[in-house]
Amino acid sequence: MGFQLPRIVHSKQFFRLRSLIGKQHLNPVTTDVPKGHFTVYVGDSQKKRFVIPISYLNHPSFQDLLIQAEEEFGFYHSSALIIPCNEEDFINLTSHLNCL
């Protein structure tokens, strides 16, 4: 029944990310993204585009990836959201989240 300070910090990051996701709808390249989803690019050297549900933002495992992305790239750039992990690990994580 206590408050966890790290989650409060994460909520600020969440709102910054949602702002970035909202800007994707203005880009004609992202018109194929269904409502309730957003795009990320994943990969070490060659980036692959994934369209994933916004509900993933609620999962701690995915939030950890977002923290890594912010540390490496920041959320204050105009390019796409890049997740710094290899493609296989990302697919394993999203497969796990689909089963929940």
C-alpha positions in Angstrom: 0.0 0.0 0.0 3.0 2.3 -0.4 4.1 4.5 -3.3 7.1 3.4 -5.3 9.1 6.4 -6.4 10.6 4.7 -9.5 7.1 4.1 -10.9 6.4 7.8 -10.6 9.6 8.5 -12.6 8.5 5.9 -15.1 5.1 7.6 -15.5 6.9 10.8 -16.6 8.8 8.8 -19.2 5.5 7.1 -20.2 3.8 10.5 -21.0 6.8 11.6 -23.0 6.7 8.4 -25.0 2.9 8.8 -25.6 3.6 12.2 -26.9 6.1 10.8 -29.3 3.7 8.1 -30.4 1.0 10.7 -31.0 3.3 12.5 -33.4 3.7 9.3 -35.5 0.1 9.8 -36.8 1.3 12.9 -38.6 3.9 11.1 -40.6 2.6 9.6 -43.9 4.9 6.7 -43.6 3.1 5.4 -40.5 -0.4 5.5 -42.0 -0.5 1.7 -42.0 -0.3 1.6 -38.1 -3.7 0.4 -36.7 -5.3 2.4 -34.0 -4.0 1.3 -30.6 -0.6 0.4 -31.9 2.8 2.1 -32.5 6.0 1.4 -34.3 9.4 0.6 -33.0 12.6 -0.3 -34.7 14.7 -3.1 -33.2 18.1 -4.5 -34.0 21.7 -4.1 -33.3 23.1 -3.1 -36.8 20.1 -3.6 -39.1 16.9 -2.2 -37.7 13.6 -4.0 -38.3 10.2 -2.3 -38.0 7.6 -3.7 -35.6 4.1 -2.6 -35.0 3.1 -3.4 -31.5 0.0 -2.8 -29.2 0.1 0.2 -26.9 -0.9 -2.2 -24.1 2.8 -3.4 -24.0 3.6 -0.1 -22.3 2.0 -1.4 -19.1 4.4 -4.4 -18.8 7.5 -4.0 -16.6 9.6 -6.0 -19.1 8.8 -3.6 -21.9 9.3 -0.6 -19.7 12.8 -1.9 -19.0 13.5 -1.8 -22.7 12.1 1.7 -22.9 14.5 2.8 -20.1 17.4 1.3 -22.1 16.2 3.1 -25.2 16.0 6.4 -23.3 19.5 6.0 -21.9 21.0 5.1 -25.2 19.0 7.4 -27.6 16.8 9.7 -25.5 13.2 10.4 -26.2 13.8 14.0 -27.5 14.6 13.3 -31.1 12.3 13.4 -34.2 13.2 10.0 -35.5 11.4 6.7 -34.8 11.5 4.9 -31.4 14.5 2.6 -31.5 14.8 -0.3 -29.0 18.4 -1.3 -28.3 18.2 -5.1 -28.2 18.6 -7.8 -30.8 15.6 -8.9 -32.8 15.4 -12.4 -31.4 15.2 -11.1 -27.8 12.5 -8.6 -28.8 10.5 -11.3 -30.5 10.8 -13.6 -27.5 9.6 -10.7 -25.2 6.6 -9.8 -27.4 5.6 -13.4 -27.8 5.6 -13.7 -24.0 3.5 -10.5 -23.6 1.0 -11.9 -26.2 0.4 -14.9 -24.0 -0.4 -12.8 -20.9 
